[in-house]
Amino acid sequence: MSEGGGARVQYFELFFDLVYVFTLIQITRTIVADGTLSGIIHGLVVLVLVWWVWVAFTSMANVGLPSQYRRDWRQPLFAVAMALLLLVALSIPEAFWDNSKLFAFTYLALAILALGGQYAVARFDPPMRRATARLITFAAALPIALVITSFIESEVVSVIVILIGMGLAAAAPALSGSHEWKISTDHLAERYSLFMLITMGETIISLGEGAAKAPMTPLLIAAVLISFVLIVILLRHYYTEVLDAGERRLHEIRGAALVRFARYGYTYLHLLMVAGLLLTAVALKAAMIDVTTPLDDILEACLAAGVGLFLVATTAFAALTRAPLRRLSLLAIALLAILTVVGPRLSTIPLVLLVVAAATIGVDPRSLGGRIPRYLSRDA
């Protein structure tokens, strides 16, 4: 279990991600069906919960198995986790304080598998074992908090308990001294980039689901094509600001610096990217159902806010890699912040066009057509 390149992503990890396709779709459907600010918060909290599970299982696969293990027991473990996560996804609309016991107890079982698996791969390395034991102590607060809230009738108390659990889980890596963890850099970069592709795919599915519910008019066709261009632009942002720059930075650093970069750049900032894409998917799905009628204000705001959140996260990631800060990226973020406020006053087509234009401003022109900026070149 050494730092550096290491193993690539294995097939059982890709299979595990398939259930996340449905989970993300289920979160999007739940938010659109609710259509309120509380519905958006509900969906984003569920996203954070299932993200921590994904990160835990990714960490388990990243460090590899010690030579003391003769068989790879992670494959059946991942399969059991998939079944549990499917139940979690099915119970998302009722999560938290409305018939939430299935969601809470299934999530607890997932957490036990994830944290137990992490301890199993670390137990033959004393520093990693100690760090993992401390991490489990803090991270276990989140699933326990969910189980507690399933018995509490007060929504205010439930929210407070969940926030405490989420705070401890988010701080667990830092509180546990997880700089002792060994990281396979090639696996880490590839694993997170593949999940981003899944999230992009969910955005396309949401776009198609919304359009499929409406008559196929020329206006709808134009809206679908413009929205698809937006998704391509966001993928380009990820490629330029995150993918290659992240891989290069991972190979430049070692030790505690590597662990910190993995924590903030991948665990935290990639969560913001996924959240931005999820909000974008929510807005696009709702907009395509009827492009001639303005959306509810909160759903209109989700489009520019989601794209803006995605660009904030990719720009922050680029800063972590020590890439030069591009002022046009900051301009794009500022324009999207303005569109988040004024967007609800616009009809669907003009709003999507303006969001596409704002997002395009931030794309590094040197990267178009596959040309990689100099600071991303492996030969630079």
Rosetta blueprint (number, residue, H / E / L):
1 M L
2 S L
3 E L
4 G E
5 G L
6 G L
7 A L
8 R L
9 V L
10 Q L
11 Y H
12 F H
13 E H
14 L H
15 F H
16 F H
17 D H
18 L H
19 V H
20 Y H
21 V H
22 F H
23 T H
24 L H
25 I H
26 Q H
27 I H
28 T H
29 R H
30 T H
31 I H
32 V H
33 A H
34 D H
35 G L
36 T L
37 L H
38 S H
39 G H
40 I H
41 I H
42 H H
43 G H
44 L H
45 V H
46 V H
47 L H
48 V H
49 L H
50 V H
51 W H
52 W H
53 V H
54 W H
55 V H
56 A H
57 F H
58 T H
59 S H
60 M H
61 A H
62 N H
63 V L
64 G L
65 L L
66 P L
67 S L
68 Q L
69 Y L
70 R L
71 R L
72 D L
73 W L
74 R H
75 Q H
76 P H
77 L H
78 F H
79 A H
80 V H
81 A H
82 M H
83 A H
84 L H
85 L H
86 L H
87 L H
88 V H
89 A H
90 L H
91 S L
92 I H
93 P H
94 E H
95 A L
96 F L
97 W L
98 D L
99 N L
100 S L
101 K H
102 L H
103 F H
104 A H
105 F H
106 T H
107 Y H
108 L H
109 A H
110 L H
111 A H
112 I H
113 L H
114 A H
115 L H
116 G H
117 G H
118 Q H
119 Y H
120 A H
121 V H
122 A H
123 R L
124 F L
125 D L
126 P H
127 P H
128 M H
129 R H
130 R H
131 A H
132 T H
133 A H
134 R H
135 L H
136 I H
137 T H
138 F H
139 A H
140 A L
141 A H
142 L H
143 P H
144 I H
145 A H
146 L H
147 V H
148 I H
149 T H
150 S L
151 F L
152 I L
153 E L
154 S L
155 E H
156 V H
157 V H
158 S H
159 V H
160 I H
161 V H
162 I H
163 L H
164 I H
165 G H
166 M H
167 G H
168 L H
169 A H
170 A H
171 A H
172 A H
173 P H
174 A H
175 L H
176 S L
177 G L
178 S H
179 H H
180 E H
181 W L
182 K L
183 I L
184 S E
185 T H
186 D H
187 H H
188 L H
189 A H
190 E H
191 R H
192 Y H
193 S H
194 L H
195 F H
196 M H
197 L H
198 I H
199 T H
200 M H
201 G H
202 E H
203 T H
204 I H
205 I H
206 S H
207 L H
208 G H
209 E H
210 G H
211 A H
212 A H
213 K L
214 A L
215 P L
216 M L
217 T L
218 P H
219 L H
220 L H
221 I H
222 A H
223 A H
224 V H
225 L H
226 I H
227 S H
228 F H
229 V H
230 L H
231 I H
232 V H
233 I H
234 L H
235 L H
236 R H
237 H H
238 Y H
239 Y H
240 T H
241 E H
242 V H
243 L H
244 D H
245 A H
246 G H
247 E H
248 R H
249 R H
250 L H
251 H H
252 E H
253 I L
254 R L
255 G H
256 A H
257 A H
258 L H
259 V H
260 R H
261 F H
262 A H
263 R H
264 Y H
265 G H
266 Y H
267 T H
268 Y H
269 L H
270 H H
271 L H
272 L H
273 M H
274 V H
275 A H
276 G H
277 L H
278 L H
279 L H
280 T H
281 A H
282 V H
283 A H
284 L H
285 K H
286 A H
287 A H
288 M H
289 I H
290 D L
291 V L
292 T L
293 T L
294 P L
295 L L
296 D L
297 D H
298 I H
299 L H
300 E H
301 A H
302 C H
303 L H
304 A H
305 A H
306 G H
307 V H
308 G H
309 L H
310 F H
311 L H
312 V H
313 A H
314 T H
315 T H
316 A H
317 F H
318 A H
319 A H
320 L H
321 T L
322 R L
323 A L
324 P L
325 L L
326 R L
327 R H
328 L H
329 S H
330 L H
331 L H
332 A H
333 I H
334 A H
335 L H
336 L H
337 A H
338 I H
339 L H
340 T H
341 V H
342 V H
343 G H
344 P H
345 R H
346 L L
347 S L
348 T H
349 I H
350 P H
351 L H
352 V H
353 L H
354 L H
355 V H
356 V H
357 A H
358 A H
359 A H
360 T H
361 I H
362 G L
363 V L
364 D L
365 P H
366 R H
367 S H
368 L H
369 G H
370 G H
371 R L
372 I L
373 P L
374 R H
375 Y H
376 L H
377 S L
378 R L
379 D L
380 A L
